[in-house]
């Protein structure tokens, strides 16, 4: 879209969050609240995005500067209300002639399509301001939409509302689109309210007094405009996102055995025929293929899992997993792990920065880190790649079709050729040629027992 700029209000302390972290930096499904709003606005390609900062400004600015280079920042040194916050942007937008979208930084569920409709409506109707409203069952705490003969007359905040006004179910979302009259109107706002603050909601009545056109559009889904003010509302937003995602998955042929006892991130991609069992937590950045099974208290983040794989009671983060892989129960697949087709990682085994090639097995109680394991390799129980010398990490390379017995230690850096046999209990400190048998353990001795 063209000819509009966005002002995101993010100056509040968020006292009800009971946290030293600025409210807008609290995470919803792994992403700060402010980033949800910035992303929704950015899709529309505004001419400017201005974020108004206040409490904890250095934290918010540092974060947003790291994820987007197109944001401008202004500062509200004293939190004197929403109108006062918008006033701080005039020095950036004073010569700007397009529309101005004003939105709070704590409404993470707002859709870009809803914002686009608001902006288009304001322009089409040639309104001085268009307010986005919602009809809710419980309107407590919200500004009420007061109408006269069906038209928006004013917005009244909770603390200033009369008994009759408090019964109104249509509420102000805190999202507006203004035309060029914004700055003149803001100069007329006075702190004549219970909190002695400059309310942007007062602009509605002021513009009507100027004889300007005021418009109102209602959002269909009230969840879009739910503000996050405390931990309970943050948790509720998580449930809304999760429930929406699970419904989408169910409609595309994925089974979720117990939707109330599984968490699936909003951005998860899961193939048809996959079954998610109770207790599973799928975090952000996850892609799971077709006909997979994920069972029992498994945690998966930032990973890709191929078709027909089985995950049992395991922790997976930052891994690339191919097709027909079986992991667990109780495996730990750490960042940098790459598991090929038909690999098996068994109970209580761990991989880290390890490439395990197709058809290889790491069956029980083993640690494979900073390693490359070839195809058709068997790693016996209790095998360890000793990759850390106290200062640096070193690699272990194990050739294809090798057999590693139980309780073997590879002291890296070390390279094992193809088709080698490493005897159980060996500590391997030197390279092993292909096709060789290695026994690196003390000779067993049997001695006469001394009776005490």
C-alpha positions, 0 to 999 in steps of 0.5 A: 500500500502507498501513502500511509505511515505507521506509528506504533506506540511502545512507551508504556512500562507494562507494570501489570506484567510485573517484570523488569522487561518492557511489556512489548518485549515479552514473547508470544510463541517465541516472538516479542509482542512488538515484533508481531505488530511490526511484522503485520504493519511491514507487510503493507509496506508503509512509507514510514514506520515510527516506534514511540519508545519510553520505558526500557527504550534501549532494550526495544530499540536494540532489538528492533534495530537488529531485525529491521533497518527501516524503523525510526524511533522517537521518545516519550520521556514522560508517559502522559498518555496516548495522544502525547505519545503520538505528538512525539512523532510530529517532528518526523511526520510534520511534512508528511501528507499521507494517512497515519495509522496509529496502533499499540505495540501490544496487539500481536494478533492483529492481521495485516488484512484488517489494517489494510481494510482500515486504511483503505476505508479511511481514504475511500470515505475521505474521513479525518479518522477511522476507528477500528472497533470490536464487539465483545462480551466483556468490555471491562477495561476498554474504551467504549464506542458511544454512538448517536443515531448509529454514528460514532460520537465519541470514545469514553475510557473505562474510568471516565464512563458513566454507568450506562456507557459501561454497559456498551459492548462495542469497544475501541481497539486503540487502532486508528487511521488519521488524515492530515488533520491529525496534528491540528487535532492533537494540539486541542487535546486536554488532560481533562480526565481521571488520569490527567493524561492526553487521550488520543480517543479525545480526537474523535469528539474534537474532529467532530467539533471541527465538522470533519467526517468520523468513521468506524469499522468493526473487526470480525474477530475480537481476538485480533484486537486483544491487548496484552497487559498482564501474564494472564492475557499473554497466556490467553493469546498463546492459547488462541494462537495454538488453537487456531494452528491446531484447527488448521492442521486438523483440516489438512489431515494431521492428527492431534490426539489431545489438542489440550495437551500439545503445543504447536507453534503458529509457524509449524509446517506439518505434512499430511498423515502425521500424528502428534501425541499428548505432551508434545511441544513443537516450538518455532522454526519446525518443519515435519514431513508426511506420515510422521509420529511424534510421541510423549513429552518431545520438544522440537525447535528450529528443525526439519524432519523428513517423511515417515520419521518417528520421534519418541520422548526426545529433545531436538533443536537445530537439526536436519533430519531426513526420511524414515529416521527413528529417534528415542526414546530419550534422545538429545539431538543438538544444534548442527546435527544432520541425520540421513535416511533411515538413521536410528538414534536410540535411548539416552543418546546425544548428537551435536554438530554431527553428520550421521549418514544413512542407515547408521545407528547410534543405539544406546547411551552414546555421545557423538559430537563434532563428528562425521559418521559414514553410511551403514555404521553401527555405534555400540552402547556407551560410545563417546567422541572425546571432542574437547581438550579443554580449549578446542573442539576436535572432529572424529570421522568414522568411515562407512560400514564400520562397526564400533563395539560398546564402550568405545572412546574416540579421542579426537582428532581421529579418523577411522577408515571404512569397514573398520572394526573397533573392539568393545572397550577400546580407547582409540587415540590414533587413525585407523586404516580401512578394513582393520581391527582395533583392540585398544584395551588392557589385557585381562588378567585373572589372579588368585583371590586373597581371603581377608 
